[in-house]
Each structure stands twice: as C-alpha cells, then as structure tokens.
C-alpha cells in the first residue's frame, strides 16, 4: 500500500491510521529514524510486552499505566488487531 502524507509547517507528518494499527503504534510510541540515501526509514522501537504471563498470572513489566484495566485494554486491543488484521 502507498499513502500520501504531508509535512506541516512545524515539520510533522501524520501516519495514516491503517499504518499505525498494522504496526501497533499507540499514542506516545517511539520511532527510530534512519536516513538512507534519499529514503527516510521509521521503525517502531522494539519493546517488551507490558503484560506477560507467568505461572498463569499476568505480570506487568515496563512503565506503569493509570490502572491495571488500561494495561489490559492495550494488550486486548493488540491481540484483536493481530487476529483481525489491518482494518480499512
């Protein structure tokens, strides 16, 4: 797929929603930027899952969320996106 994106006056671009969903970019995600000849490459910074299962229990790793429900909602949304595939 190919999308047109524009650079605004402040130098910002908006990644289309299908792109953000496909690579699981949440608000505040950090991207690594590389420049190769005439290309700009953006890659999501690799991070460990925030909830992992240990001995049948969900254990939170990483920075804290406001509530446990917030962390569970994010994990569920990622799982649902992986199951359903790209939307749009």
Secondary structure, DSSP 4 states (H G I P E B T S, - for coil): --------TTS-----HHHHHHTT--TT--EEEEEETTEEEEEEPP---SEEEETTEEEE-SSPPSSHHHHHHHHHHHHHHHHH----
